[in-house]
Amino acid sequence: MNLKGILYVASIILLQIVFLCKKKTDKKLNLFGTIGVSIVLIMCFNAFISYCLTFFNLKTTLTTLTIINLLFSIIIGIWISKDRKKKTEFAMQKYEVNKMDIFGIVIIGIVTIFTTVLNFGTSFNIKYESSDPSCHYLTSLKFMKEEKLLSTSKDDLYKNFTTRKFASYVNSGLLMKCFEGKIDYIDNYKIFIAFGIFILFLTGYLLYFILNHFTKDDKTKLLALAVTILCILGYPLNSLLFGFEYMSLSLAVILAIIEIIYLIGKNSISKNWYITILFLLNFGLFCSYYMFVPFVYPAEWIYLCIVSYKKDKKIFTKNNIFVLTITLLLPFFLGYIYHLAPSIY
């Protein structure tokens, strides 16, 4: 990894740490489950920042992203410091850790490695079931070189990339930037494959912790783990083997949305936090695979309306309209003008 890549990764780790430390609820949260959501969140954050930078004709460089990450880390850090001064009680978020969680993560990791090595080998051979990943790999390479969304980029073979889903190629492209100069240019395909494998693991990771919300003891946790393994060896693995990395990322985003929705239902996350998180996740979903939007967005809309009705006996309150506007309408508008009305963007 080059120096800029090391500093960028360090800034992400710092941002993740302060995000985890900031108090979001008085209740204890599952540490590993929160980490899983935060990883998906940083990918959606990268996509959103790149969207904004490209709109203003600015480059999405590792240096720029490192500075932005540091700024947000400082802001959240100051926020934590002010909370501690206002309250005598512990002002940072409290977490719980279960030994079965660690066991489940290890098993999901072993299954992911075993199945992907069977297909790609230990040297990451190109062995996809379709030619589709060639285009997605090209978008990652072009983003790495051009350092902007490919809204105006053209190619002799694929013509233009105006409507290409960018959440996945932004993150895989940034990963390639981190190793630029340290590995041969031709070997960037290994990073592309590794990124897809990590997303498969992350999908199983998130699904396991969502199912754990409905378990009562270690036996039912084992059942949840078995269901998780069966699941990732189905549709998510199929998505990886066919090279649909944009769809694979969208599955992880959907699971992160489900986790946040669950926490909202249990009053386990404050409104300011879930509004911000859902905005980024819904934006990331639109920009990873917008064909899921007609199903996920209405489901969230209905659920948030139900929550509003249970609380205020009304659906169309000022508070609920504000929540729906920020979490659903705004990301829909931003995603729409890039993918479906690019001339506006």
N, C-alpha and C positions, 0 to 999 in steps of 0.2 A: 504494500500500500504506500502511495506517495505521501509527502508531507501534508499537502492540502487535504488529502483523503483522511489522514489521521486526525487532523484538526476538526474536520467536518464530523467524523464519527464521534469524536470527543464532545463536540457541541450537542450532538443528538443525545448522547448519554446524559449529559448535564441537564438538558431540557426534560428528559424522561424522569430523572431523579427529582427535580423540583416539582414536576407534574404529580408524581406519586406522593410527594411530601405534602402538597397543598391539601388542606382539609376540604372535603367535598360533602361530608355527612358526619353526624355524630356516631353512626353505626360503624362497626368494623367491616371492612371490605376484604374480599379474598385477594391476597397479594398477587398470586400468579394470574388470576383472571384479569385483574386490572392491568398487569403488565402486557397481557395479550392484546387488550383493547388499545393500550397506548402505542403499541407497535403499529397496529393498523392505522391509528390516528395520525402518527407521524408520516405515514405514506400519503394519506389524504392531505395532510398539511403541506407536504412537498408539492403535490399536484396543484393545490390552491395557490401557493406562493409563485410557482412557475406560471400559472395562468395569469396572475396579476402582473408579473414582471414582463411577460411576453406582450400583454396588452399595452404596456407603456414602452414597448420596444427596448426592454432591458434584458441582458443576458442572465440566464440561470446558471451561475457559476458556483463552485464549491465555496469560494470565498464569500460570496454574497449570502448564500444560505447559512454559512457558519456565523456570520455577523447577525443575521436575523434570529437564528437559534439562540445566540448569546443574549440578544436584546430581550427576547421573550423569557429567557431563564432569569435574567435580572429583574424583570417586571414581576414575575411570579415570586421570586425570592423576596423582593421588597414587600409584596402582598403578604407572604407568610410572616415576615418580621413584624408588620403592623398588627396582624392577628394575634401574635404572641404578646404584644404590648397591651392590647385591649383586654385580653383574657388572662386570668390566672391559671386556668386549666390548660391541659396539653392542646396546643393549637394546630398540630400537624395531624394528618390522617392516620388513623389506626388500622392495622391489618391483622389478618389471621392466616396461618399457614397450616395445612393438613398434610401429614406424611403421605397419605394416599395420593395427594395432588402431585407430589414429586415422583412417586411411582408411576402414575398415569402419564406424566410428561415424558419420562424415560422410555416407557413402552411405546408411546406414539412415535417418539424419535427413532427407536430401533426399527419399528415397522416401516416408517418412511424411508429410512436409509436402505433397508433390505430390499424393498420393492423397487426403489429407484436404481439401486446398483444392478439389480436383475435386468433392467432395461438399458440404462446408460453406461453401465460398467463403472469401475473406480476411476477411470480416466475421462469420464463424461463424453462418451461417444455420441455423435449426432444420430439418434435413432428414434425419430418421431414417426407417428402413424399417418401423417399428412404433410403436405408442403406448406401449410398455413404458417407455421412458425418462421419460415424464411422472411415473410413480410414483417412480422412482429419483431424479429431480431433486427431487421433493417431499420425500423423506426427507433429502436433503442440506440443503435449506432449513430443514426443521423442526429438524434437529440444530444448524444454525447459530444458530437463534433460541432453542431450548430448552437447548442446551449440555449435553445428556445423551443416552444411548442411548434409543431410542424404545420401550422395553419397556412403558411405560404410556401412550404417546401414542395418541390417537385422531383420526380424521378422518372427516368426513361421507361422503366418496366411497369411501375405501379401508378404512373401519371402524377397524382397529387395525394397528399396525406391530410387534407382538410378535415375530414370527418373521422380520422383514426382516434380510437379511445386512448387517451394519453396518460391516465393514472399509472398504468403498469410500465409504459416505456420511460416515463419520467424517473421512476424509482430504479428500474434496472439500468437505465442510462447513467444515473448518478453513481450507481455502484461501479459501473465501468470507468467512470471518471476517477474514482478513488484509486483505481489500479492502473491508470494511464501512465505509461512510461515504465511501469514495473513488470508488465507482461506483454508479450507480443500482441500486436493489434489483431492478428488473425485468431488469437486464442480468446477473444472476448465472448465467443459463443459458450465457453465454459461458465462464464459469469451468468450468462442468460439462462443456462440450464440450472445452475445452482440457485438462482433467484426463484425459478419455478418450483424447485424441490422445497425450498424454504417456505413458500406460500402453501404448499401441500401440508407441510408440518403445522404451520400456523392455523390452517383450517381445522385440522384435527384437534389441535390445542384448544382453540376457542369453543368448538363443539363440545368437547369433554367438560369444560367448566360450565357451560350452559346447562348440560344435562345434570351436572352435579347439584344444581339448585333444587332438583327434585328427588335427590337421594336422601336416605335416612341413616345408612350405616355403611360400613366397608363393603358388605356384600352387594348392596345396590350400586355402590361406586364402581365395583368390578363389572357389573352389568352395564353401567354407563360407558365404561371403557371399551367393553366388547362391542357395543352399538357404535361407538365412535370409530373404531377400527374398521368395522364392516362398512360404515358410511364413506370414509375417506378412500377405501379401496374400490368404491363405485364411481360416482359422478366426478368427484374431485380428482381422482387418479386418472380417469378418462380425459379430463380437461388438460392435465399435465402431459399425458402421452401424445395427445393431438396438438400440443403446442399452443393451446388457447390461454396464454398467461394472463390476458386481460380478464377473461371469464373466471379464472382461478382466483385472482385478486378480488373480484366482485363478490365471490362466495365468502371470503374472509370478511369483507366489509359488511355484508348482510348479517353475519354472525355477530359482529361487533355491535351492530344496530340492535339486534335482538337482546344482547346482554344489557345495553343501556335502557332499552324499553322495559326489561325485567326490573332493573333497579328503580326506574321511575314508578312502576307499579307497587314496589315495596317501600316507596319513600326513602330510598337509600342513596339518593343523590340530589343535591340542591338544584334549583331551577336554572340559575346562571350557568352552572356547569353543563347540565344536560342539553341546554339550548346550544351552547357553543360546540359541544361534542357532536350532537346530531347534525348540526349545520355542516361540519367538516365531513362526517361520514356520508351524509346524503349527497354532498357534492362529489365525494370520492366515488360513490356508487354510480352516479350519472356518467362520470368520466372514466369509469373502468368498464362498465357494460350497461348501457342505458336501456337495453331490452328488459332488464329486471325492474326498471322504474315503474312501469304501469301496474305492477303487483305490489311492490314494497311501499311506495309512497302512499297509495290509498290505505294500505293496512295501517301504516303509522298514523295517518290522518284520522281514521276511524278510532283507533285506540286512544289517541290524545283527546279526541272529543268525548270519549267515554270517561276518561279520567277527569276532564273538566266538568262533565255532568254530575259525576259522583261527588265532586267537591263543592260545586256552586249551584247544582240543580239547573244549570244552563249550559248550552253548548257554545253559543256565540257571545262570550265575554271578552272584554278588552284584553285580558291576560291571555286567553286561549288564541285569539286572533293574532296577537303578537308572537306567541310561540309557533303557531303554524306558519306564519309569514317568514320567520327567520329560519326555521328548521326544514321547511319543505318548499315554499314558494321561491325563496331567494336562491337556493341551490339549483332548483329546476330552471329558473330564468337564466342563471349563469351557464349552466350546462347546455341549455337549449340554444342560446345564441352562438356558442362555439361549434356544436355538432350539427345542428339542424338549420341554423341561420348564420353561417360563418361570415357573410358579407357585413353583418352588423358588428360582429367581433372585430 
